[in-house]
Amino acid sequence: THPGALSFPHLKRAKMLQGMQDAVTDAGNNVRALKAEKAEKADIDAAIAKLKDLKIALDTEVKKLQAAGDDAAKEKENFRSQMAGVLEQRLFYIPSFKIYGGIAGLYDYGPPGCAVKSNVQAFWRQHFVLNEGMLEVECPSVTPEVVLKASGHVERFTDLMVKDMVTSDCFRADHLVEENLARILAEPMLTPERRRELEDMQARIEELTPEEMGAAIKELDIKAPETKNELSEPYPFNLMFPTQIGPSGMLKGFLRPETAQGIFVNFRDLLYYNGGKLPFAAAQIGQSFRNEIAPRAGLLRVREFTQAEIEHFVHPDQKDHARFPEVAGVELSLFSQTAQLAAVKKPFPMTIGDAVEKGIVANQTLGYFMARTQLFLLTIGINPARLRFRQHLQHEMAHYAADCWDAEIECTYGWVECVGLADRSAFDLKSHSEKSKVDLVAYEKFAEPQVTEVFVCEPNKKVVGQAFKKEAKAVTDAFAALTAEDGFALQAKLDADGSAPLATSAGEVIIKPGMVRIEMETQKIAGRNFTPSVIEPSFGIGRIMYCMFEHSFYVRKDDNQKSVFRFTPLVAPIKCTIFPLVNDAGMNAISDTISRTLMANGLSAKLDATAVSVGKRYARTDELGVPFAVTVDHRSLEDATVTLRERDSCEQVRIPIADITALVKTMCEMTATWAEATASLEKQSATADTEE
């Protein structure tokens, strides 16, 4: 997470305190000067009294700001604790293996949690896969080691870890530094220079090397959180879970750390399925696994989680997007590299059209997915004022990446990366092509044939077959894999020595003259093969859900025991509850019919006929975030109408039973708001029976 920069009010308070400190310093200097000059006692006493008053004022202001900071921290903790209690009590999610004490970083979703997660994923599919015509795949979670070696995960998928030198407890180094920076930056008496130094360290935390991280830990005098023991030097820890494939243990594998690699290795087949045409996008929703050093913060940092990833394959020189004009006017809060390293670190609003035009965002395709990501997040209930797009700093980005942005959402834990959007260039396909010896390329047909010099490495198959017999295929494959540079080096060796070694999959062989023709040849070609670039949006479903929970949770102003989740109808776990006012055969029959009709039309419904007041039943379903409730009462038996209630406003209207399904469906599909959908209906006041 990136806790973010000082707000302008915070800067004003810092300047005010600095002014008060300067006034104390000047008053102290004045007292010393008067004493040195042996001034009148009355003048010295007056100066001392003024100094005391200034010190008291400064001390009071500092304590006031410290108390305000403590109160804000307590308020966050209380909010988080209250929300977590409701989430666990109502079984949204709970620690896995709870009866055995639980395992950090693993959670089970209960019925409402599963429903919310399913609804978020369904809308993700609709918003991206269906709307964009993407190709969806499903690949195994167990991945052979060779695949993850090619992708770089075996070597580089690490976090920096430190150990308690006495207990050997492990901690993520960047988390310790972030927590201590946040604590120090909350101190009101920091000098502007020191504050700027610490803010710059905070902005660069993701790109610190092990040596720089170790230096930061020493500079901030960070100890082990619980024991206060010394910490080891930071060192990389690989986050993948190793496993073996098959009983022999000879084939090593890992639980996949991301879903993307399954798409990359299937690129050739997906391109064929798509008729050989670019651009196209493939998508996958599935489980990923990361052996986190110190899991914490609920769903924000876990060891098994759901990812929804898109790999959009595009020509490396043609990254405009046909649908970019549709989103060009969408305004985003951008926290660019320049903004992060400025004196005042503050995101700025800008339309994605302007951001691409000014070169802040690298290209239209990346910008298009950034805007579409914002539209997705806002539709499922993320507060737009607590969403920003942070650009990776230069050394934070992979060397091959053209541009990277994270959609960060603010919650009580700070700013949390929930979606990564990256232009990964052609790195992934090239890496897998090199390792697998299978060309993962697309074909580009030229408008007019072009005359060009082409490297030719043509084996004499008859001679090679006679010389190498069963190894002949390995030799011809090795010839085919030669670059122009390696091919001409082989030819030079043949010319000089009359033979040359060639590495093949069957081992090294000796090549003689006449076995291969190596030269540059002028050819007229109609097209060429090239390796596509990849634009990758990657969504952490659990993180998005947690932030959505926080943004949706509140308590009624009139009763702080009544907790509510203001889920949008789109993602709410249950769309409508049905309550018979009393236990009456006629009311129960109508309630049952309404419930069955709603569910038959794809709307999740819950019938609650328990013997408590309707008001208490409303409160129970408010905790589940149910947006609408139907009450069947005595009038329903007379005129076939019922009461329909909206969760957040508690407004109620009277509606014919026959119209309920269509009205609720309209609001759940978010094609009409409550006010729009019920404008023509009879309004009904809440009574003690319904809202107590």
C-alpha positions in Angstrom: 0.0 0.0 0.0 1.0 3.6 -0.5 -0.4 5.7 2.4 -0.2 8.7 0.1 1.0 12.3 0.6 0.2 15.1 2.9 -3.0 16.8 2.2 -3.1 20.6 2.0 -4.7 21.0 5.5 -1.8 18.9 6.8 0.7 21.1 5.1 -1.0 24.2 6.5 -0.8 22.7 10.0 2.9 21.9 9.5 3.6 25.5 8.4 1.6 26.9 11.4 3.6 24.7 13.8 6.9 25.8 12.2 5.8 29.4 12.6 5.1 28.9 16.3 8.4 27.1 16.8 10.2 30.0 15.1 8.4 32.4 17.4 9.6 30.4 20.4 13.2 30.4 19.1 13.1 34.2 18.5 11.6 34.8 22.0 14.4 32.6 23.5 17.1 34.5 21.6 15.5 37.8 22.8 15.6 36.7 26.5 19.3 35.8 26.1 20.1 39.1 24.4 18.4 41.1 27.1 20.3 39.3 29.8 23.6 39.8 28.0 22.9 43.5 27.7 21.9 43.6 31.4 18.6 45.2 30.5 16.0 46.3 33.0 14.6 43.5 35.1 11.0 44.4 34.1 12.0 44.0 30.4 13.6 40.7 31.0 10.6 39.4 33.1 8.3 40.5 30.3 10.4 38.7 27.7 10.5 35.5 29.8 6.7 35.7 30.3 6.2 36.0 26.6 8.5 33.0 26.0 6.5 30.9 28.5 3.2 31.8 26.8 4.6 30.9 23.4 5.9 27.6 24.7 2.6 26.8 26.3 0.7 27.6 23.1 3.1 25.5 21.0 2.8 22.6 23.5 -1.0 22.8 23.5 -1.2 22.8 19.7 1.2 19.9 19.4 -0.8 17.8 22.0 -4.0 18.8 20.2 -2.7 17.5 16.9 -1.3 14.3 18.4 -4.6 13.7 20.1 -6.4 14.3 16.8 -4.1 11.8 15.1 -4.7 9.2 17.9 -8.5 9.8 17.7 -8.4 9.3 13.9 -6.5 6.1 14.3 -8.9 4.8 17.0 -11.9 5.8 14.8 -10.4 3.8 11.9 -9.8 0.8 14.2 -13.3 1.0 15.6 -14.8 1.2 12.2 -12.8 -1.8 11.0 -13.5 -3.8 14.1 -17.3 -3.2 13.8 -17.4 -4.0 10.1 -15.3 -7.2 10.6 -17.6 -8.3 13.3 -20.6 -8.0 11.0 -18.8 -9.7 8.1 -17.8 -12.7 10.3 -21.1 -12.9 12.2 -23.1 -12.9 9.0 -20.7 -15.4 7.4 -19.4 -13.2 4.5 -16.0 -14.8 5.2 -14.2 -16.4 8.1 -10.7 -17.8 8.8 -10.2 -21.2 7.2 -9.8 -24.2 9.4 -11.2 -22.2 12.3 -11.8 -25.1 14.7 -8.1 -25.9 14.4 -7.1 -22.3 15.2 -7.0 -21.1 11.6 -4.1 -20.5 9.2 -3.0 -16.9 8.5 -3.8 -15.7 5.0 -6.5 -18.3 4.2 -10.2 -17.6 4.3 -13.5 -19.3 3.6 -16.4 -17.5 2.0 -19.8 -18.1 3.5 -23.1 -17.9 1.6 -23.4 -14.1 1.3 -19.7 -13.8 0.6 -19.9 -16.4 -2.2 -22.9 -14.6 -3.6 -21.2 -11.1 -3.6 -18.0 -12.7 -5.2 -20.0 -14.5 -7.8 -21.9 -11.2 -8.7 -18.7 -9.2 -8.9 -17.1 -11.9 -11.2 -20.3 -12.1 -13.3 -20.3 -8.3 -13.9 -16.5 -8.5 -14.7 -17.3 -11.0 -17.4 -20.1 -8.9 -18.7 -18.1 -5.7 -18.6 -14.9 -7.0 -20.1 -15.2 -10.5 -21.6 -18.6 -10.1 -23.3 -18.5 -6.4 -24.0 -15.0 -6.6 -25.5 -15.5 -10.0 -27.3 -12.6 -11.6 -25.3 -11.6 -15.2 -25.5 -12.0 -16.8 -22.0 -9.9 -19.8 -21.0 -9.4 -21.9 -17.8 -6.0 -23.3 -17.1 -4.6 -25.6 -14.3 -3.4 -24.1 -11.0 -0.4 -26.5 -11.0 2.3 -25.2 -13.3 5.5 -27.0 -14.4 8.8 -25.4 -13.3 10.0 -24.9 -16.8 7.1 -22.5 -17.5 7.8 -20.4 -14.5 11.5 -20.4 -15.2 10.8 -18.9 -18.6 8.5 -16.3 -17.2 11.1 -15.3 -14.6 9.1 -16.2 -11.5 11.5 -18.9 -10.3 14.3 -16.3 -10.2 12.6 -13.0 -9.5 9.1 -13.5 -7.8 10.3 -12.4 -4.4 9.6 -10.0 -1.6 12.3 -8.7 0.8 12.2 -10.4 4.2 13.9 -9.7 7.5 14.1 -12.0 10.6 14.0 -11.3 14.3 17.6 -12.2 15.2 16.5 -13.9 18.4 13.1 -15.6 17.7 13.6 -16.0 13.9 10.1 -14.6 13.3 9.8 -13.3 9.7 8.5 -9.9 8.5 8.1 -8.2 5.2 10.8 -5.5 5.1 8.8 -2.9 3.1 5.8 -3.3 5.5 7.9 -2.5 8.5 9.4 0.5 6.8 6.0 1.8 5.6 4.5 1.4 9.1 7.3 3.3 10.7 7.3 6.0 8.1 3.5 6.5 8.6 4.2 6.9 12.4 7.0 9.3 12.0 5.2 11.4 9.4 2.3 11.8 11.8 4.6 13.7 14.2 3.6 17.4 13.9 7.1 18.8 14.7 9.0 17.3 11.8 11.1 19.9 9.9 10.0 20.5 6.3 13.4 19.1 5.1 13.1 15.9 7.1 9.4 15.5 6.1 10.4 15.8 2.4 13.2 13.1 2.8 10.7 10.7 4.5 8.0 11.3 1.9 10.5 10.6 -0.9 11.5 7.3 0.8 7.8 6.5 1.2 7.2 7.2 -2.5 10.1 4.9 -3.5 9.4 2.0 -1.1 8.5 -0.4 -3.9 11.7 0.1 -5.9 14.3 -0.1 -3.0 17.1 -2.7 -3.5 18.0 -5.0 -0.6 20.9 -2.7 0.3 18.7 0.4 0.2 16.0 -1.3 2.3 18.6 -2.3 4.9 19.8 1.3 5.0 16.3 2.5 5.5 15.7 0.1 8.4 18.9 1.3 10.1 18.1 5.0 9.5 14.6 4.6 11.0 16.0 2.4 13.8 13.4 -0.3 13.2 13.3 -3.3 15.5 11.2 -6.4 15.6 7.6 -5.3 16.3 6.8 -7.4 19.4 10.2 -8.2 20.9 12.2 -5.1 19.8 15.1 -7.4 18.9 17.5 -6.6 16.1 16.6 -7.5 12.6 18.6 -9.3 10.0 19.6 -7.7 6.7 16.8 -7.9 4.1 17.0 -10.7 1.7 14.7 -12.0 -1.1 12.2 -14.7 -0.4 10.4 -16.5 -3.3 6.7 -16.4 -2.8 5.7 -19.5 -4.8 4.4 -22.8 -3.3 6.6 -25.7 -4.7 5.1 -29.1 -5.4 5.8 -32.2 -7.5 3.9 -33.5 -10.4 3.5 -37.3 -10.5 4.6 -39.9 -7.9 8.3 -40.0 -8.9 9.0 -36.4 -7.8 11.1 -35.9 -10.9 8.8 -33.3 -12.4 8.9 -30.2 -10.3 6.1 -27.7 -10.3 4.5 -24.8 -8.4 1.0 -23.6 -7.6 0.7 -20.7 -10.1 1.4 -17.3 -8.6 -0.8 -15.7 -11.3 -3.2 -16.8 -14.0 -1.5 -15.0 -16.9 1.1 -17.7 -17.9 -1.7 -20.1 -18.9 -2.8 -17.5 -21.5 0.7 -16.9 -22.8 1.5 -20.5 -23.4 -1.8 -20.9 -25.3 -1.2 -17.9 -27.5 -0.6 -19.8 -30.7 -3.9 -21.8 -30.4 -5.9 -18.7 -29.4 -4.5 -16.8 -32.4 -5.6 -19.7 -34.7 -9.0 -19.7 -33.0 -9.3 -16.0 -33.7 -8.6 -16.5 -37.4 -5.0 -15.3 -37.1 -6.2 -11.7 -36.5 -4.8 -9.1 -34.1 -5.6 -7.4 -31.8 -7.4 -9.8 -29.6 -7.7 -10.3 -25.8 -7.9 -13.5 -23.8 -9.2 -13.6 -20.2 -9.1 -15.9 -17.2 -10.7 -15.9 -13.7 -9.1 -18.4 -11.3 -7.2 -19.1 -8.1 -3.6 -17.9 -7.6 -1.2 -18.7 -4.8 1.5 -16.7 -3.0 3.3 -17.8 0.1 3.1 -14.4 1.8 5.7 -13.7 4.4 3.3 -12.1 6.9 -0.4 -12.2 5.8 -2.6 -9.6 7.4 -5.4 -7.2 6.8 -8.1 -9.7 6.0 -8.6 -10.2 2.3 -6.0 -7.7 1.4 -3.0 -10.0 1.7 -3.7 -13.7 1.5 -2.0 -16.9 0.4 -4.8 -18.0 -2.0 -6.9 -15.6 -3.9 -9.0 -15.1 -7.0 -7.5 -13.2 -9.9 -9.2 -11.9 -13.1 -6.7 -11.2 -15.8 -6.8 -10.0 -19.3 -4.0 -10.3 -21.9 -4.7 -8.0 -24.8 -2.3 -8.9 -27.7 -1.6 -6.1 -30.1 0.9 -5.1 -32.8 3.9 -3.4 -31.1 3.7 -0.4 -33.4 -0.1 -0.1 -33.5 -1.3 0.5 -29.9 -4.2 2.8 -30.8 -7.6 1.3 -29.7 -10.7 1.4 -32.0 -13.0 2.1 -29.0 -10.8 4.7 -27.3 -13.1 7.7 -28.4 -15.8 6.1 -26.2 -13.8 6.7 -23.0 -11.6 9.6 -24.0 -13.7 12.0 -21.8 -13.6 9.8 -18.7 -11.8 11.7 -15.9 -9.3 9.8 -13.7 -7.3 10.8 -10.6 -3.8 10.3 -11.8 -0.7 10.0 -9.5 2.0 10.1 -12.1 5.8 9.5 -11.6 6.3 13.3 -11.6 3.5 13.9 -9.1 4.9 11.3 -6.7 8.4 12.9 -6.7 7.2 16.5 -6.5 7.5 18.6 -3.3 3.7 18.3 -2.8 2.7 14.8 -3.6 -0.8 15.0 -4.9 -2.8 13.2 -7.6 -4.4 15.4 -10.3 -7.6 15.0 -12.3 -7.3 14.5 -16.0 -9.3 12.9 -18.8 -7.7 9.8 -20.2 -7.8 11.4 -23.7 -5.6 14.3 -22.5 -3.3 11.9 -20.5 -2.6 9.8 -23.6 -2.2 12.9 -25.8 0.3 14.5 -23.4 2.3 11.2 -23.1 1.5 10.7 -19.4 -0.1 7.4 -20.3 1.9 5.5 -22.9 -0.8 4.6 -25.5 -4.5 4.4 -26.2 -4.9 0.7 -25.5 -3.5 1.1 -21.9 -5.5 4.2 -21.4 -8.7 2.5 -22.7 -8.4 -0.3 -20.1 -7.6 2.2 -17.3 -10.9 4.1 -18.1 -12.8 0.8 -18.4 -11.4 -0.3 -15.1 -12.6 2.8 -13.4 -16.1 2.4 -14.9 -16.1 -1.2 -13.6 -15.0 -0.2 -10.1 -17.5 2.6 -9.7 -20.4 0.5 -11.0 -19.8 -2.2 -8.3 -19.8 0.5 -5.5 -16.3 1.9 -5.1 -16.3 5.5 -3.9 -14.8 7.6 -6.8 -13.2 10.0 -4.2 -11.2 7.1 -2.9 -9.9 5.8 -6.2 -6.7 6.8 -8.0 -4.3 5.5 -10.6 -0.7 5.5 -9.5 2.1 5.1 -12.1 5.0 2.9 -11.3 8.2 4.7 -10.7 11.0 4.1 -13.2 13.0 1.6 -11.2 9.8 0.0 -9.9 8.8 -1.1 -13.4 10.3 -4.2 -15.0 13.0 -3.4 -17.5 10.9 -4.6 -20.4 7.7 -2.7 -19.5 6.7 0.4 -21.5 4.3 1.8 -18.8 2.5 0.5 -15.6 -0.3 1.9 -13.5 -2.1 0.6 -10.5 -5.7 1.3 -9.6 -5.4 2.0 -5.9 -8.4 2.2 -3.6 -8.2 3.9 -0.2 -9.5 2.0 2.9 -8.6 2.1 6.6 -5.3 0.4 5.8 -4.3 3.2 3.4 -4.1 3.1 -0.4 -4.3 -0.5 -1.6 -3.3 -1.8 -5.1 -6.4 -3.6 -6.4 -5.8 -3.6 -10.2 -2.5 -3.6 -12.1 -2.5 -2.3 -15.7 0.8 -2.8 -17.6 2.1 -2.5 -21.1 4.4 -5.5 -20.9 5.8 -5.2 -24.4 6.7 -8.5 -26.0 8.6 -10.0 -23.1 6.3 -12.9 -22.1 5.8 -14.3 -25.6 9.5 -13.9 -26.4 10.5 -15.6 -23.2 8.3 -18.6 -23.8 9.3 -18.9 -27.5 12.9 -19.0 -26.5 12.4 -21.6 -23.8 9.9 -23.8 -25.6 11.5 -23.5 -29.1 8.0 -22.8 -30.4 7.4 -19.6 -32.2 4.7 -17.5 -30.5 4.3 -15.0 -33.3 1.6 -13.4 -35.5 1.8 -12.8 -39.2 1.6 -9.4 -40.7 0.7 -9.1 -44.4 2.2 -6.0 -46.2 0.1 -3.8 -48.3 2.7 -4.2 -51.1 5.3 -7.0 -51.3 8.7 -5.8 -50.1 12.2 -6.7 -51.4 14.5 -7.5 -48.5 17.7 -9.3 -47.4 16.7 -12.6 -45.6 19.0 -14.8 -43.6 18.8 -18.4 -44.9 20.1 -21.4 -43.0 19.0 -24.4 -45.2 20.2 -27.9 -44.2 21.0 -30.5 -46.8 18.5 -33.1 -45.4 19.9 -36.0 -47.3 23.5 -35.5 -46.1 22.3 -34.6 -42.6 20.1 -37.7 -42.5 22.9 -40.0 -43.6 25.4 -38.5 -41.1 23.2 -38.3 -38.0 20.4 -40.8 -38.6 18.0 -40.7 -35.6 19.6 -37.4 -34.4 18.9 -35.7 -37.8 15.8 -33.9 -36.6 17.5 -32.5 -33.6 20.3 -31.1 -36.0 17.8 -29.6 -38.4 15.9 -28.0 -35.5 19.2 -26.5 -34.2 19.9 -25.1 -37.7 16.4 -23.5 -37.8 16.9 -21.9 -34.4 20.2 -20.2 -35.4 20.2 -16.4 -35.5 22.0 -14.7 -38.4 24.9 -13.9 -36.1 25.3 -17.5 -34.9 24.8 -18.8 -38.4 27.6 -16.8 -39.9 29.9 -17.6 -37.0 29.2 -21.3 -37.7 30.0 -20.7 -41.4 33.2 -18.9 -40.6 34.3 -21.9 -38.4 33.5 -24.3 -41.2 35.5 -22.2 -43.7 38.5 -21.9 -41.4 38.7 -25.4 -39.8 36.6 -27.6 -42.1 34.3 -28.5 -39.3 32.3 -26.7 -36.5 30.4 -27.8 -33.3 26.7 -27.3 -33.1 24.7 -27.7 -29.9 21.4 -29.6 -30.4 18.8 -31.1 -28.1 20.5 -34.5 -28.5 23.9 -33.1 -27.6 26.8 -31.5 -29.4 27.5 -32.6 -33.0 30.2 -31.8 -35.5 29.0 -30.1 -38.8 31.0 -30.7 -42.0 30.9 -28.6 -45.2 28.0 -29.5 -47.5 25.6 -30.1 -44.6 24.1 -26.6 -44.6 23.8 -23.5 -46.8 24.1 -20.3 -44.8 23.8 -16.9 -46.6 21.8 -13.7 -47.0 19.4 -13.9 -49.8 17.4 -11.2 -51.6 13.7 -12.1 -51.5 10.4 -10.5 -52.3 8.2 -11.1 -49.3 4.5 -10.5 -48.8 4.6 -10.2 -45.0 6.5 -11.1 -41.9 6.2 -12.8 -38.5 6.4 -10.6 -35.4 6.0 -11.0 -31.7 2.9 -9.1 -30.4 3.0 -6.8 -27.4 0.7 -7.4 -24.4 -1.4 -5.0 -22.4 -2.3 -6.6 -19.1 -5.1 -5.6 -16.7 -4.9 -7.8 -13.6 -7.7 -7.6 -11.0 -7.4 -8.9 -7.4 -11.1 -9.8 -6.7 -10.6 -10.2 -2.9 -8.9 -6.9 -2.5 -11.6 -5.1 -4.6 -14.3 -6.8 -2.4 -12.7 -5.8 0.8 -12.5 -2.1 -0.3 -16.1 -2.4 -1.5 -17.1 -3.7 1.9 -15.5 -0.7 3.6 -17.0 1.8 1.2 -20.4 0.2 1.6 -20.6 -0.2 5.4 -22.3 2.3 7.8 -24.5 2.4 10.8 -27.9 4.1 11.1 -27.7 7.6 12.6 -30.6 6.9 14.8 -29.2 3.6 16.2 -25.6 2.7 16.1 -26.5 -0.9 16.7 -28.0 -1.1 13.2 -25.3 -1.9 10.7 -25.9 -1.6 6.9 -24.0 -2.6 3.8 -25.1 -0.2 1.0 -24.2 -2.7 -1.8 -25.3 -1.7 -5.3 -28.2 -4.0 -6.4 -25.8 -5.4 -9.0 -23.5 -7.1 -6.4 -25.9 -7.5 -3.4 -25.9 -11.2 -2.3 -29.7 -11.2 -2.0 -31.8 -8.8 -4.2 -35.0 -8.9 -2.3 -36.5 -10.2 1.0 -40.2 -11.1 1.5 -41.9 -10.7 4.9 -45.4 -11.7 5.8 -46.4 -9.1 8.4 -47.9 -11.8 10.7 -48.1 -15.6 10.7 -51.2 -15.8 8.5 -52.0 -18.6 6.0 -53.1 -16.1 3.3 -50.0 -13.8 3.8 -47.7 -16.8 3.9 -49.1 -18.1 0.6 -48.7 -14.7 -1.1 -45.1 -14.4 0.3 -44.2 -17.8 -1.0 -45.5 -17.1 -4.5 -43.6 -13.8 -4.7 -40.4 -15.5 -3.5 -40.7 -18.3 -6.1 -41.5 -15.8 -8.9 -38.5 -13.7 -8.1 -36.1 -16.7 -8.0 -37.6 -18.1 -11.2 -36.7 -14.8 -12.9 -33.0 -15.0 -11.8 -33.4 -12.7 -8.7 -32.1 -14.1 -5.5 -34.7 -13.8 -2.8 -35.1 -14.7 0.9 -38.4 -15.4 2.6 -38.4 -14.6 6.3 -41.5 -15.5 8.2 -40.0 -15.6 11.7 -42.1 -14.4 14.6 -40.3 -11.0 15.1 -41.3 -7.5 14.0 -40.8 -6.5 10.4 -38.5 -3.8 11.7 -36.2 -6.3 13.2 -36.3 -8.4 10.1 -35.4 -5.3 8.0 -32.4 -4.7 10.3 -31.2 -8.3 9.8 -31.3 -8.1 6.1 -29.7 -4.6 6.1 -26.7 -6.3 7.6 -26.6 -8.5 4.5 -26.9 -5.5 2.2 -30.2 -6.6 0.7 -31.4 -3.5 -1.3 -35.2 -4.2 -1.4 -37.8 -5.8 0.9 -41.4 -6.7 0.3 -43.9 -6.8 3.1 -47.2 -8.7 2.7 -49.8 -7.2 5.0 -53.6 -7.3 5.6 -54.2 -4.9 2.7 -52.4 -7.4 0.4 -55.3 -9.9 1.0 -57.8 -7.3 -0.1 -56.2 -5.5 -3.2 -53.2 -7.7 -4.2 -50.7 -5.0 -3.4 -47.7 -5.1 -1.1 -45.2 -2.7 0.4 -41.7 -2.4 -1.3 -39.0 -0.8 0.8 -35.6 0.6 -0.2 -32.7 -0.2 2.2 -30.8 3.1 2.4 -33.6 5.7 2.4 -36.1 3.4 4.1 -38.7 4.8 1.7 -41.7 2.6 1.0 -44.1 2.4 -1.9 -47.3 0.4 -2.6 -47.0 -1.8 -5.6 -49.3 -4.5 -7.3 -48.0 -8.0 -6.7 -47.9 -8.6 -10.4 -45.5 -5.8 -11.0 -42.9 -6.6 -8.3 -40.6 -8.9 -10.4 -40.3 -6.5 -13.4 -39.6 -3.5 -11.1 -37.0 -5.2 -8.9 -35.3 -6.6 -12.0 -35.1 -3.2 -13.6 -33.4 -1.8 -10.5 -31.1 -4.8 -10.0 -29.9 -4.4 -13.6 -29.3 -0.7 -12.7 -31.3 0.5 -15.7 -33.4 2.7 -13.4 -32.8 4.2 -9.9 -35.3 3.7 -7.0 -36.6 7.3 -7.6 -37.1 6.7 -11.3 -38.6 3.3 -11.0 -41.1 4.2 -8.2 -42.0 7.8 -9.2 -45.6 6.9 -10.2 -46.3 4.6 -7.2 -48.2 5.3 -4.0 -45.8 6.4 -1.2 -46.3 4.8 2.2 -45.0 6.0 5.5 -43.0 3.6 7.7 -44.9 2.6 10.8 -43.8 1.3 14.2 -44.6 -2.2 12.9 -42.2 -1.9 10.0 -39.3 0.2 11.2 -39.0 -0.4 15.0 
